[in-house]
Amino acid sequence: MKLFSQITRSIVAAAVFALSLAGFAADQKALRPPVKSVHDQYLMIHTALVKDSLKGVDDDANAIAKAVKADEMKMLSPDVAKQAETLAKAKDLKAAREAFKPLSASLVKYLADNKAGKGVYHEAYCPMAKASWLQKETDIKNPYMGKSMLTCGTLKN
């Protein structure tokens, strides 16, 4: 009976380890280059918009487009490159924030579809902008409203 108990515990421990390893592998696969670099650039754009700034937005958005186009594995949709190019061309905050919406939606969808970024990226939603975005912090930092309504929104995950 003692041997049976030890074998059962070993099987359960192995199963738990395998499941946790599978989740870790999925997160790592989904966030390898160029996906990780796209998300890094995206977060820099998010930070600029939160501060009511366009500084660096065009460069970061162009870097996203370039990374997506250069990806031979086609991990991200070509739409992400188009959305980033549109954002790069924005001439003011209003246009940049509008262009940020579809880019955010695509990246939120990618992470959800690939079950990636859990615990790293948080999806937030602003009912006034009727749009979601990704951020690393658990405190809301709204890129659509900026400093005027920085904390407007809720975390969805």
MARVEX-973190 format. One record per residue (C-alpha): residue in three letters; residue number from 1; x, y, z. Coordinates in pm, 1 decimal, padded with zeros to 6 digits, always signed. Layout:
REM MARVEX-973190
@torza: Ala; lumdo: NUM; c1: X; c2: Y; c3: Z
...
REM end
This chain:
REM MARVEX-973190
@torza: Met; lumdo: 1; c1: +00000.0; c2: +00000.0; c3: +00000.0
@torza: Lys; lumdo: 2; c1: +00287.3; c2: +00234.1; c3: +00079.2
@torza: Leu; lumdo: 3; c1: +00438.3; c2: +00172.7; c3: -00265.1
@torza: Phe; lumdo: 4; c1: +00103.5; c2: +00245.7; c3: -00434.0
@torza: Ser; lumdo: 5; c1: +00077.1; c2: +00574.1; c3: -00243.5
@torza: Gln; lumdo: 6; c1: +00428.0; c2: +00677.7; c3: -00349.7
@torza: Ile; lumdo: 7; c1: +00359.8; c2: +00591.2; c3: -00714.2
@torza: Thr; lumdo: 8; c1: +00032.6; c2: +00787.2; c3: -00709.0
@torza: Arg; lumdo: 9; c1: +00205.4; c2: +01093.5; c3: -00562.2
@torza: Ser; lumdo: 10; c1: +00481.5; c2: +01067.2; c3: -00822.9
@torza: Ile; lumdo: 11; c1: +00230.4; c2: +01049.2; c3: -01108.5
@torza: Val; lumdo: 12; c1: +00035.1; c2: +01347.7; c3: -00974.2
@torza: Ala; lumdo: 13; c1: +00354.4; c2: +01550.0; c3: -00928.1
@torza: Ala; lumdo: 14; c1: +00469.5; c2: +01465.2; c3: -01281.6
@torza: Ala; lumdo: 15; c1: +00131.5; c2: +01565.7; c3: -01425.5
@torza: Val; lumdo: 16; c1: +00132.2; c2: +01899.5; c3: -01241.8
@torza: Phe; lumdo: 17; c1: +00488.6; c2: +01968.0; c3: -01359.2
@torza: Ala; lumdo: 18; c1: +00401.9; c2: +01879.0; c3: -01720.2
@torza: Leu; lumdo: 19; c1: +00097.9; c2: +02106.0; c3: -01719.9
@torza: Ser; lumdo: 20; c1: +00289.4; c2: +02399.0; c3: -01576.8
@torza: Leu; lumdo: 21; c1: +00572.6; c2: +02341.7; c3: -01824.2
@torza: Ala; lumdo: 22; c1: +00324.9; c2: +02333.8; c3: -02113.2
@torza: Gly; lumdo: 23; c1: +00180.5; c2: +02669.6; c3: -02005.8
@torza: Phe; lumdo: 24; c1: +00528.2; c2: +02815.5; c3: -01970.7
@torza: Ala; lumdo: 25; c1: +00626.6; c2: +02686.8; c3: -02314.7
@torza: Ala; lumdo: 26; c1: +00316.0; c2: +02840.7; c3: -02472.9
@torza: Asp; lumdo: 27; c1: +00394.7; c2: +03178.8; c3: -02316.5
@torza: Gln; lumdo: 28; c1: +00756.6; c2: +03159.3; c3: -02428.3
@torza: Lys; lumdo: 29; c1: +00665.5; c2: +03052.3; c3: -02782.5
@torza: Ala; lumdo: 30; c1: +00414.4; c2: +03331.7; c3: -02824.6
@torza: Leu; lumdo: 31; c1: +00648.9; c2: +03599.6; c3: -02694.6
@torza: Arg; lumdo: 32; c1: +00963.9; c2: +03516.7; c3: -02884.1
@torza: Pro; lumdo: 33; c1: +01097.2; c2: +03755.0; c3: -03144.6
@torza: Pro; lumdo: 34; c1: +00944.2; c2: +03930.2; c3: -03325.9
@torza: Val; lumdo: 35; c1: +00631.4; c2: +03912.5; c3: -03108.8
@torza: Lys; lumdo: 36; c1: +00818.5; c2: +04020.6; c3: -02796.4
@torza: Ser; lumdo: 37; c1: +00978.9; c2: +04316.5; c3: -02973.8
@torza: Val; lumdo: 38; c1: +00639.3; c2: +04418.3; c3: -03115.3
@torza: His; lumdo: 39; c1: +00490.9; c2: +04415.4; c3: -02765.9
@torza: Asp; lumdo: 40; c1: +00788.6; c2: +04607.0; c3: -02627.0
@torza: Gln; lumdo: 41; c1: +00742.8; c2: +04879.5; c3: -02892.0
@torza: Tyr; lumdo: 42; c1: +00367.4; c2: +04876.5; c3: -02829.4
@torza: Leu; lumdo: 43; c1: +00424.1; c2: +04941.4; c3: -02457.3
@torza: Met; lumdo: 44; c1: +00647.7; c2: +05237.5; c3: -02543.1
@torza: Ile; lumdo: 45; c1: +00366.5; c2: +05381.9; c3: -02756.1
@torza: His; lumdo: 46; c1: +00123.0; c2: +05319.9; c3: -02470.7
@torza: Thr; lumdo: 47; c1: +00350.8; c2: +05511.5; c3: -02233.5
@torza: Ala; lumdo: 48; c1: +00376.0; c2: +05808.3; c3: -02471.3
@torza: Leu; lumdo: 49; c1: -00001.7; c2: +05828.7; c3: -02519.5
@torza: Val; lumdo: 50; c1: -00058.6; c2: +05806.0; c3: -02143.1
@torza: Lys; lumdo: 51; c1: +00165.3; c2: +06113.8; c3: -02111.0
@torza: Asp; lumdo: 52; c1: -00028.0; c2: +06296.7; c3: -02387.2
@torza: Ser; lumdo: 53; c1: +00281.5; c2: +06279.6; c3: -02605.2
@torza: Leu; lumdo: 54; c1: +00362.0; c2: +06172.3; c3: -02959.5
@torza: Lys; lumdo: 55; c1: +00734.4; c2: +06160.2; c3: -02887.7
@torza: Gly; lumdo: 56; c1: +00874.5; c2: +05840.4; c3: -03038.7
@torza: Val; lumdo: 57; c1: +00532.9; c2: +05707.2; c3: -03143.0
@torza: Asp; lumdo: 58; c1: +00615.9; c2: +05720.6; c3: -03514.2
@torza: Asp; lumdo: 59; c1: +00949.9; c2: +05543.4; c3: -03466.5
@torza: Asp; lumdo: 60; c1: +00801.0; c2: +05276.1; c3: -03240.2
@torza: Ala; lumdo: 61; c1: +00506.3; c2: +05218.6; c3: -03474.0
@torza: Asn; lumdo: 62; c1: +00739.1; c2: +05193.2; c3: -03774.3
@torza: Ala; lumdo: 63; c1: +00952.3; c2: +04943.3; c3: -03580.0
@torza: Ile; lumdo: 64; c1: +00640.4; c2: +04731.6; c3: -03522.2
@torza: Ala; lumdo: 65; c1: +00554.7; c2: +04738.6; c3: -03893.1
@torza: Lys; lumdo: 66; c1: +00909.6; c2: +04648.6; c3: -03989.3
@torza: Ala; lumdo: 67; c1: +00925.2; c2: +04358.0; c3: -03741.4
@torza: Val; lumdo: 68; c1: +00594.9; c2: +04213.2; c3: -03859.3
@torza: Lys; lumdo: 69; c1: +00692.3; c2: +04238.1; c3: -04226.2
@torza: Ala; lumdo: 70; c1: +01034.3; c2: +04080.7; c3: -04164.9
@torza: Asp; lumdo: 71; c1: +00890.8; c2: +03785.6; c3: -03971.1
@torza: Glu; lumdo: 72; c1: +00936.8; c2: +03479.7; c3: -04192.6
@torza: Met; lumdo: 73; c1: +00716.2; c2: +03268.4; c3: -03963.5
@torza: Lys; lumdo: 74; c1: +00425.7; c2: +03516.0; c3: -03998.1
@torza: Met; lumdo: 75; c1: +00340.3; c2: +03493.8; c3: -03629.0
@torza: Leu; lumdo: 76; c1: +00142.4; c2: +03819.2; c3: -03639.2
@torza: Ser; lumdo: 77; c1: -00115.8; c2: +03916.8; c3: -03898.4
@torza: Pro; lumdo: 78; c1: -00005.5; c2: +04154.1; c3: -04177.7
@torza: Asp; lumdo: 79; c1: -00289.9; c2: +04374.6; c3: -04050.1
@torza: Val; lumdo: 80; c1: -00071.1; c2: +04456.4; c3: -03748.6
@torza: Ala; lumdo: 81; c1: +00189.6; c2: +04608.5; c3: -03983.2
@torza: Lys; lumdo: 82; c1: -00078.8; c2: +04814.9; c3: -04159.6
@torza: Gln; lumdo: 83; c1: -00224.4; c2: +04930.9; c3: -03828.2
@torza: Ala; lumdo: 84; c1: +00121.5; c2: +05030.2; c3: -03705.4
@torza: Glu; lumdo: 85; c1: +00192.0; c2: +05221.4; c3: -04027.6
@torza: Thr; lumdo: 86; c1: -00133.7; c2: +05411.2; c3: -03985.4
@torza: Leu; lumdo: 87; c1: -00035.4; c2: +05497.1; c3: -03629.4
@torza: Ala; lumdo: 88; c1: +00310.2; c2: +05611.2; c3: -03744.7
@torza: Lys; lumdo: 89; c1: +00144.6; c2: +05863.5; c3: -03979.3
@torza: Ala; lumdo: 90; c1: -00072.3; c2: +06020.1; c3: -03706.9
@torza: Lys; lumdo: 91; c1: -00024.2; c2: +06396.7; c3: -03693.5
@torza: Asp; lumdo: 92; c1: -00188.2; c2: +06460.2; c3: -03355.9
@torza: Leu; lumdo: 93; c1: -00289.3; c2: +06284.9; c3: -03033.9
@torza: Lys; lumdo: 94; c1: -00648.4; c2: +06232.5; c3: -03142.1
@torza: Ala; lumdo: 95; c1: -00543.0; c2: +06055.8; c3: -03461.9
@torza: Ala; lumdo: 96; c1: -00277.7; c2: +05853.9; c3: -03278.5
@torza: Arg; lumdo: 97; c1: -00524.9; c2: +05737.7; c3: -03017.2
@torza: Glu; lumdo: 98; c1: -00775.4; c2: +05634.0; c3: -03283.9
@torza: Ala; lumdo: 99; c1: -00502.7; c2: +05443.9; c3: -03470.1
@torza: Phe; lumdo: 100; c1: -00392.9; c2: +05280.0; c3: -03144.9
@torza: Lys; lumdo: 101; c1: -00735.9; c2: +05113.5; c3: -03103.9
@torza: Pro; lumdo: 102; c1: -00715.8; c2: +04857.9; c3: -03388.6
@torza: Leu; lumdo: 103; c1: -00348.8; c2: +04786.1; c3: -03313.1
@torza: Ser; lumdo: 104; c1: -00441.6; c2: +04719.0; c3: -02950.9
@torza: Ala; lumdo: 105; c1: -00732.0; c2: +04496.9; c3: -03053.8
@torza: Ser; lumdo: 106; c1: -00503.8; c2: +04288.4; c3: -03275.6
@torza: Leu; lumdo: 107; c1: -00241.1; c2: +04240.7; c3: -03005.5
@torza: Val; lumdo: 108; c1: -00502.5; c2: +04162.3; c3: -02738.3
@torza: Lys; lumdo: 109; c1: -00648.8; c2: +03900.6; c3: -02974.4
@torza: Tyr; lumdo: 110; c1: -00305.7; c2: +03753.1; c3: -03046.3
@torza: Leu; lumdo: 111; c1: -00227.8; c2: +03706.9; c3: -02677.6
@torza: Ala; lumdo: 112; c1: -00571.5; c2: +03557.8; c3: -02610.1
@torza: Asp; lumdo: 113; c1: -00557.2; c2: +03321.2; c3: -02908.6
@torza: Asn; lumdo: 114; c1: -00210.5; c2: +03202.3; c3: -02811.0
@torza: Lys; lumdo: 115; c1: -00278.8; c2: +03197.5; c3: -02436.5
@torza: Ala; lumdo: 116; c1: +00031.9; c2: +03407.3; c3: -02393.7
@torza: Gly; lumdo: 117; c1: +00154.6; c2: +03677.7; c3: -02162.8
@torza: Lys; lumdo: 118; c1: -00051.6; c2: +03575.1; c3: -01862.0
@torza: Gly; lumdo: 119; c1: +00070.2; c2: +03761.4; c3: -01557.7
@torza: Val; lumdo: 120; c1: +00283.2; c2: +03989.4; c3: -01774.7
@torza: Tyr; lumdo: 121; c1: +00032.8; c2: +04174.1; c3: -01989.7
@torza: His; lumdo: 122; c1: -00300.9; c2: +04296.5; c3: -01860.3
@torza: Glu; lumdo: 123; c1: -00590.7; c2: +04382.6; c3: -02084.3
@torza: Ala; lumdo: 124; c1: -00769.0; c2: +04699.6; c3: -01978.2
@torza: Tyr; lumdo: 125; c1: -01086.4; c2: +04851.3; c3: -02120.0
@torza: Cys; lumdo: 126; c1: -01213.5; c2: +05208.2; c3: -02132.7
@torza: Pro; lumdo: 127; c1: -01591.8; c2: +05236.7; c3: -02170.1
@torza: Met; lumdo: 128; c1: -01564.8; c2: +05598.4; c3: -02284.3
@torza: Ala; lumdo: 129; c1: -01322.3; c2: +05516.9; c3: -02566.5
@torza: Lys; lumdo: 130; c1: -01495.2; c2: +05182.3; c3: -02621.9
@torza: Ala; lumdo: 131; c1: -01154.8; c2: +05021.5; c3: -02662.5
@torza: Ser; lumdo: 132; c1: -00908.9; c2: +04790.7; c3: -02492.0
@torza: Trp; lumdo: 133; c1: -00533.6; c2: +04808.0; c3: -02458.3
@torza: Leu; lumdo: 134; c1: -00246.9; c2: +04611.9; c3: -02306.2
@torza: Gln; lumdo: 135; c1: -00032.0; c2: +04725.6; c3: -02018.4
@torza: Lys; lumdo: 136; c1: +00206.2; c2: +04564.6; c3: -01772.6
@torza: Glu; lumdo: 137; c1: +00084.4; c2: +04746.8; c3: -01462.1
@torza: Thr; lumdo: 138; c1: -00223.9; c2: +04651.8; c3: -01264.3
@torza: Asp; lumdo: 139; c1: -00303.0; c2: +05020.0; c3: -01202.3
@torza: Ile; lumdo: 140; c1: -00501.1; c2: +05161.3; c3: -01496.3
@torza: Lys; lumdo: 141; c1: -00306.0; c2: +05393.4; c3: -01724.8
@torza: Asn; lumdo: 142; c1: -00545.2; c2: +05494.8; c3: -02000.7
@torza: Pro; lumdo: 143; c1: -00376.2; c2: +05579.6; c3: -02333.8
@torza: Tyr; lumdo: 144; c1: -00702.7; c2: +05700.5; c3: -02489.9
@torza: Met; lumdo: 145; c1: -00776.0; c2: +05965.0; c3: -02227.3
@torza: Gly; lumdo: 146; c1: -00422.6; c2: +06042.5; c3: -02113.4
@torza: Lys; lumdo: 147; c1: -00363.9; c2: +06272.4; c3: -01819.2
@torza: Ser; lumdo: 148; c1: -00720.5; c2: +06407.9; c3: -01820.6
@torza: Met; lumdo: 149; c1: -00865.8; c2: +06067.4; c3: -01719.5
@torza: Leu; lumdo: 150; c1: -00561.7; c2: +05854.4; c3: -01654.2
@torza: Thr; lumdo: 151; c1: -00737.6; c2: +05597.1; c3: -01437.2
@torza: Cys; lumdo: 152; c1: -01057.2; c2: +05561.5; c3: -01642.4
@torza: Gly; lumdo: 153; c1: -01109.2; c2: +05195.4; c3: -01720.8
@torza: Thr; lumdo: 154; c1: -01103.2; c2: +04848.4; c3: -01575.9
@torza: Leu; lumdo: 155; c1: -00877.5; c2: +04545.5; c3: -01601.2
@torza: Lys; lumdo: 156; c1: -01035.2; c2: +04261.9; c3: -01794.9
@torza: Asn; lumdo: 157; c1: -00792.2; c2: +03991.9; c3: -01682.2
REM end
